C-alpha cells in the first residue's frame, strides 16, 4: 500500500487498519500487551539464571547433611542463583543460624523470586475485561447508528461498530492467553524454589563441620 509517496507493507497496513477499527480500547490493550511481554521476558531471563536449581539443591543438601558446611559455602561462592545466595547469607556468620535468622533469610529472597507475579495476574484478568468493554462500546455504536434513521444507507457504518466489538475481544483474549501460560510456569517455579530455600535453610541451621556443634 502506497500513501503520500510512502510504501507501507501490506501486513503492517492491515495491522494498522485493524487497530484503528478497534477504537480507543485498543490503546490500553496495546499498553497491556507491551507491559506483559516485557515482564514475561524479564521473568524468563531471571529463571534462566536460576536454571538447574534441582541439581544445585541436591549438591548443597548433600554437603550439609554430610556436615561439610564449608564445602557448601565454597560451592556457592561463584553461583548467582537464589539457593547459593541463601547459603552465602547463612554461612557468613559464625556458628549455626537460628531458626528465626534462617526464616528471615528466606523471606528476604522471596520478593525477587515472586516479582511481577501479581502484575501478570492483573494483566491476565484485565485484558479480557477490556476486550469485553470494547465489545459493548462497539455494539452500542452500531445500535446508535441503527436508531438514528429508519433505513441505513451505508452498511459499512454499522459494520464498523461490529468490527470494533470483534477486534477488541480477540485482542484482549490473545493477550491473556499469551501471558497466562508463562505466568503459570513462573508461579510453579517460584513455589518450588521457595520450598527448596526453606529446606536448605533448615539444613543450614542444623549442619556444620564435624565437632563444631556446641
C-alpha positions in Angstrom: 0.0 0.0 0.0 1.4 3.4 -1.0 0.4 6.6 0.9 1.8 10.1 0.2 4.8 8.7 -1.6 5.5 6.1 1.2 5.2 2.4 0.8 3.6 0.5 3.7 4.0 -3.3 3.7 0.6 -5.0 3.4 0.9 -6.7 6.7 1.7 -3.5 8.6 -1.1 -1.7 6.8 -3.6 -4.4 7.8 -2.5 -4.3 11.4 -2.9 -0.5 11.5 -6.3 -0.8 9.9 -7.4 -3.4 12.5 -6.0 -1.3 15.3 -8.0 1.8 14.1 -11.1 -0.3 13.6 -10.9 -1.5 17.2 -11.4 2.0 18.6 -10.0 3.6 21.7 -10.0 0.3 23.8 -7.1 -0.9 21.6 -4.8 1.6 23.2 -4.9 0.3 26.8 -4.9 -3.2 25.3 -1.7 -2.3 23.4 -0.2 -0.9 26.7 -1.1 -4.2 28.5 0.4 -6.3 25.7 3.7 -4.3 25.8 3.9 -4.5 29.6 3.0 -8.2 29.7 5.6 -9.0 27.1 8.3 -7.0 28.9 7.6 -8.7 32.2 7.4 -12.2 30.7 10.9 -11.6 29.1 12.3 -10.3 32.4 11.0 -13.3 34.3 12.2 -15.7 31.7 15.7 -14.3 32.0 15.5 -14.5 35.8 14.6 -18.2 35.7 17.3 -18.9 33.1 19.8 -17.5 35.5 18.4 -19.9 38.1 18.3 -22.9 35.9 19.5 -26.1 37.4 18.1 -25.4 40.9 17.1 -29.0 41.5 20.7 -30.2 40.8 22.2 -27.4 42.9 19.8 -28.1 45.7 20.8 -31.7 45.8 24.5 -30.8 45.9 24.1 -28.2 48.7 21.9 -30.5 50.7 24.3 -33.4 50.4 27.2 -31.2 51.7 25.2 -30.0 54.6 23.9 -33.5 55.6 27.5 -34.8 55.5 28.5 -32.0 57.8 30.5 -30.3 55.1 29.2 -26.7 55.7 32.4 -25.1 54.5 32.1 -27.1 51.3 28.6 -25.9 50.6 29.7 -22.3 51.2 32.6 -22.7 48.9 30.4 -24.3 46.2 28.0 -21.3 46.5 30.8 -18.7 46.1 30.6 -18.4 42.3 26.9 -19.2 41.9 24.5 -16.3 41.3 21.3 -18.4 41.9 18.9 -17.9 44.8 20.0 -21.1 46.6 23.6 -20.0 46.6 22.7 -16.6 47.9 20.9 -18.2 50.8 23.9 -20.4 51.6 26.2 -17.4 51.5 23.9 -15.4 53.7 23.5 -18.0 56.4 27.2 -19.1 56.1 28.6 -15.7 56.6 28.0 -15.7 60.3 29.9 -17.8 62.8 28.2 -20.9 64.3 24.7 -22.1 63.3 22.0 -19.6 62.3 18.9 -19.7 64.5 15.5 -20.7 63.1 14.5 -17.0 63.1 17.5 -16.0 61.2 17.0 -18.8 58.6 13.3 -17.8 58.1 14.3 -14.1 57.7 16.9 -15.0 55.1 14.4 -17.0 53.1 11.8 -14.1 53.3 14.5 -11.6 52.1 14.8 -13.7 48.9 11.1 -14.0 48.3 10.5 -10.6 46.6 12.8 -11.2 43.6 11.5 -14.7 43.2 7.8 -13.6 43.2 8.4 -10.3 41.4 5.8 -9.2 39.0 3.6 -12.2 39.7 0.7 -10.0 40.9 1.1 -7.7 37.9 1.0 -10.5 35.4 -2.2 -11.8 37.2 -3.8 -8.4 36.8 -2.9 -8.3 33.1 -4.5 -11.8 32.6 -7.7 -10.6 34.3 -7.8 -7.0 32.8 -7.1 -7.8 29.1 -10.3 -9.9 28.5 -12.4 -7.3 30.5 -11.1 -4.5 28.3 -11.9 -6.6 25.3 -15.5 -7.1 26.6 -15.7 -3.3 27.2 -14.7 -2.8 23.5 -17.4 -5.3 22.5 -20.0 -3.3 24.5 -19.0 0.1 23.1 -18.9 -1.3 19.6 -22.4 -2.8 19.8 -23.7 0.4 21.4 -22.2 2.4 18.5 -23.9 0.1 16.0 -27.3 0.4 17.7 -27.0 4.1 17.9 -26.5 4.3 14.1 -29.4 2.0 13.6 -31.6 4.2 15.8 -30.7 7.4 14.1 -32.6 6.5 10.9 -35.3 4.1 9.8 -33.0 2.9 7.0 -29.3 2.5 6.9 -27.9 3.7 3.6 -24.3 2.8 4.4 -23.9 -0.7 5.9 -20.2 -0.2 6.5 -21.0 2.3 9.2 -22.8 -0.4 11.2 -20.1 -2.9 10.3 -17.5 -0.5 12.0 -19.2 -1.0 15.4 -19.3 -4.7 14.9 -15.6 -4.8 13.9 -14.7 -2.8 17.0 -16.5 -5.4 19.1 -14.8 -8.3 17.5 -11.3 -6.9 17.3 -11.1 -5.8 20.9 -12.4 -9.1 22.2 -10.0 -11.0 20.1 -7.1 -8.8 21.1 -7.9 -9.0 24.8 -8.2 -12.8 24.8 -5.0 -13.1 22.8 -3.1 -11.0 25.4 -4.5 -13.1 28.3 -3.6 -16.4 26.6 -0.1 -15.3 25.8 0.5 -14.3 29.4 -1.3 -16.9 31.3 0.9 -19.9 30.4 4.2 -18.2 31.2 2.7 -16.9 34.4 1.6 -20.4 35.5 5.1 -21.7 34.7 6.8 -18.8 36.7 4.5 -19.4 39.6 5.3 -23.1 39.7 9.0 -22.4 39.6 8.6 -19.8 42.4 6.8 -22.3 44.6 9.4 -25.0 44.0 12.3 -22.6 44.6 10.8 -21.3 47.9 10.2 -24.8 49.1 13.9 -25.7 48.4 15.1 -22.5 50.1 13.1 -23.4 53.2 14.5 -26.9 53.2 18.0 -25.6 52.7 17.6 -23.0 55.4 16.6 -25.8 57.8 19.6 -27.8 56.9 21.9 -24.8 57.3 20.6 -24.3 60.8 21.5 -27.8 61.8 24.6 -28.6 59.8 28.2 -27.8 60.4 31.7 -29.2 60.4 32.1 -32.4 62.5 32.9 -31.4 66.0 31.9 -27.8 65.7 28.4 -28.2 67.2 28.1 -26.8 70.7 
